[in-house]
Every structure is written in C-alpha cells, then in structure tokens.
Amino acid sequence: MKTTQAVSHFGSKKKLADALDISPSAVTLWGEVIPRLRQFQIQMLTGGALTAQVTAPPNLNQSSVNSSAAASGSNGAVLLSSALKVTA
C-alpha cells in the first residue's frame, strides 16, 4: 500500500496519523510504501477499503540452513528452517 493512497483516503497526513495514534512526522518517515504492519492496521481501520499488499518472504536456500536447528544469519539474526515443527 502506498502512503499517498492512505493519505488520500483519510483526507490528509494529519488525519491518517490521528487515526493511527501516531505523529504526522512518523507518516512522513514511511516514504513511498507503508510498513507492512501499518498496512494491516489501515486495512482494519478502513474496513478493507484499503488492503495490505502481502508479498511472500524470500525463499531460504535450504542447503545453507541446518534443518534440525537454527543458523546464524550474516547480520547476526537467527534463521529458522521451515522444516522445524512445533509440538505441544
């Protein structure tokens, strides 16, 4: 979802910010595309008039991730294999 779409729907950047209980400067920091979680919030606030743009996460190269544990990413983040199962 583009910031301009949401601003247009709400009427102004200030009205959009007020609806989200954030400052107008926070809206400005988004740039052209609204962060994904805010998109879902806006979708709920507009009753679906504006819809979140969901994109699939990039595929992990399964050969580079240990399927029985977690591997450390290049930025220190922990990558979990999609092969892991959670049991109760």
TIMAR-121930 format. One record per atom (N, C-alpha, C): z, y, x. Coordinates in steps of 0.02 Angstrom, whole numbers, padded with zeros to 5 digits, always signed. Layout:
N
ZYX
...
% end
This chain:
88
+00000-00058+00042
+00000+00000+00000
+00000+00062+00045
-00042+00108+00028
-00048+00170+00066
+00003+00221+00041
+00028+00260+00087
+00076+00313+00070
+00045+00361+00020
-00018+00378+00029
-00050+00426-00016
-00052+00400-00088
-00060+00334-00097
-00060+00305-00164
+00008+00315-00198
+00061+00301-00161
+00128+00307-00190
+00145+00379-00204
+00128+00424-00158
+00142+00495-00169
+00105+00519-00230
+00042+00499-00237
+00002+00519-00295
+00033+00492-00360
+00056+00430-00359
+00086+00400-00418
+00150+00437-00439
+00192+00454-00391
+00255+00487-00407
+00248+00562-00416
+00193+00590-00392
+00181+00662-00401
+00192+00705-00340
+00236+00683-00296
+00249+00719-00234
+00288+00675-00186
+00288+00694-00124
+00326+00657-00074
+00401+00660-00090
+00424+00718-00113
+00495+00726-00131
+00514+00680-00189
+00472+00677-00240
+00487+00634-00297
+00488+00560-00278
+00442+00541-00233
+00442+00472-00208
+00506+00458-00169
+00524+00504-00125
+00585+00496-00086
+00646+00492-00131
+00649+00535-00182
+00706+00535-00229
+00711+00468-00265
+00654+00440-00285
+00654+00376-00320
+00681+00320-00276
+00669+00326-00210
+00691+00275-00162
+00759+00291-00132
+00787+00349-00151
+00851+00373-00124
+00848+00380-00048
+00793+00409-00024
+00785+00424+00047
+00762+00496+00054
+00758+00520+00116
+00735+00589+00127
+00659+00592+00129
+00630+00649+00111
+00558+00657+00117
+00533+00647+00189
+00574+00664+00238
+00553+00654+00308
+00547+00580+00324
+00586+00537+00292
+00580+00465+00302
+00512+00441+00276
+00489+00469+00221
+00423+00452+00194
+00370+00473+00245
+00377+00531+00274
+00330+00555+00324
+00325+00508+00383
+00381+00479+00403
+00382+00433+00461
+00343+00369+00449
+00330+00352+00386
+00293+00291+00371
+00222+00294+00399
+00193+00352+00401
+00123+00357+00421
+00078+00338+00362
+00022+00306+00378
-00028+00290+00327
-00008+00232+00281
+00026+00182+00309
+00044+00122+00271
+00119+00117+00262
+00140+00104+00202
+00212+00098+00185
+00239+00033+00213
+00299+00034+00243
+00329-00029+00267
+00334-00080+00210
+00326-00143+00228
+00321-00197+00179
+00379-00199+00129
+00441-00194+00153
+00497-00198+00106
+00499-00139+00058
+00479-00080+00082
+00475-00022+00038
+00420-00032-00013
+00365-00066+00007
+00311-00080-00041
+00337-00121-00099
+00377-00171-00085
+00405-00212-00138
+00453-00172-00182
+00491-00127-00152
+00536-00085-00190
+00495-00040-00237
+00442-00011-00211
+00399+00032-00252
+00366-00008-00308
+00345-00069-00292
+00316-00112-00344
+00364-00122-00401
+00427-00134-00385
+00478-00144-00437
+00489-00079-00476
+00494-00023-00441
+00506+00041-00474
+00449+00062-00520
+00388+00042-00503
+00330+00062-00544
+00311+00009-00595
+00350-00044-00600
+00335-00097-00648
+00269-00131-00633
+00249-00131-00569
+00188-00164-00549
+00126-00120-00550
+00134-00056-00568
+00077-00011-00567
+00050-00004-00496
+00095-00005-00447
+00076-00009-00377
+00100-00076-00352
+00058-00112-00315
+00077-00178-00293
+00079-00182-00217
+00127-00220-00192
+00135-00230-00120
+00076-00269-00093
+00053-00250-00035
-00002-00285-00002
+00029-00338+00044
+00024-00400+00024
+00054-00455+00061
+00001-00485+00106
+00016-00489+00170
-00028-00522+00217
+00009-00581+00247
-00028-00633+00261
+00003-00692+00291
+00024-00676+00362
+00081-00703+00383
+00102-00692+00452
+00053-00727+00499
+00048-00703+00561
+00001-00735+00607
+00023-00807+00620
-00025-00850+00631
-00010-00921+00646
+00021-00926+00715
+00074-00963+00719
+00104-00976+00785
+00066-01034+00816
+00055-01029+00881
+00024-01084+00917
+00077-01138+00923
+00071-01190+00883
+00122-01242+00880
+00134-01276+00947
+00084-01277+00990
+00094-01310+01054
+00140-01268+01099
+00149-01203+01083
+00192-01161+01125
+00263-01157+01099
+00276-01188+01042
+00343-01186+01012
+00370-01257+01009
+00430-01267+01032
+00462-01332+01029
+00478-01346+00956
+00451-01399+00927
+00460-01412+00855
+00530-01436+00837
+00570-01454+00885
+00637-01478+00868
+00691-01426+00880
+00672-01367+00905
+00722-01315+00919
+00687-01248+00915
+00721-01197+00939
+00694-01129+00940
+00670-01113+01011
+00620-01071+01015
+00595-01048+01080
+00603-00973+01084
+00613-00948+01143
+00621-00876+01152
+00553-00844+01158
+00541-00790+01120
+00478-00753+01123
+00477-00708+01184
+00419-00678+01197
+00411-00635+01255
+00454-00573+01252
+00473-00552+01191
+00516-00493+01184
+00589-00511+01174
+00606-00574+01185
+00674-00597+01177
+00691-00621+01107
+00644-00613+01061
+00656-00636+00992
+00653-00712+00990
+00686-00740+00941
+00686-00812+00934
+00633-00831+00884
+00589-00876+00904
+00536-00901+00861
+00556-00970+00836
+00554-00980+00771
+00571-01045+00743
+00507-01080+00722
+00505-01143+00735
+00446-01182+00716
+00445-01193+00641
+00386-01193+00613
+00380-01207+00541
+00394-01280+00526
+00401-01322+00576
+00414-01393+00566
+00489-01406+00554
+00531-01357+00565
+00602-01367+00555
+00618-01372+00481
+00664-01416+00464
+00684-01424+00394
+00759-01411+00387
+00777-01380+00332
+00847-01365+00319
+00871-01413+00266
+00927-01445+00279
+00956-01491+00231
+01026-01468+00213
+01045-01482+00152
+01111-01460+00128
+01165-01509+00149
% end
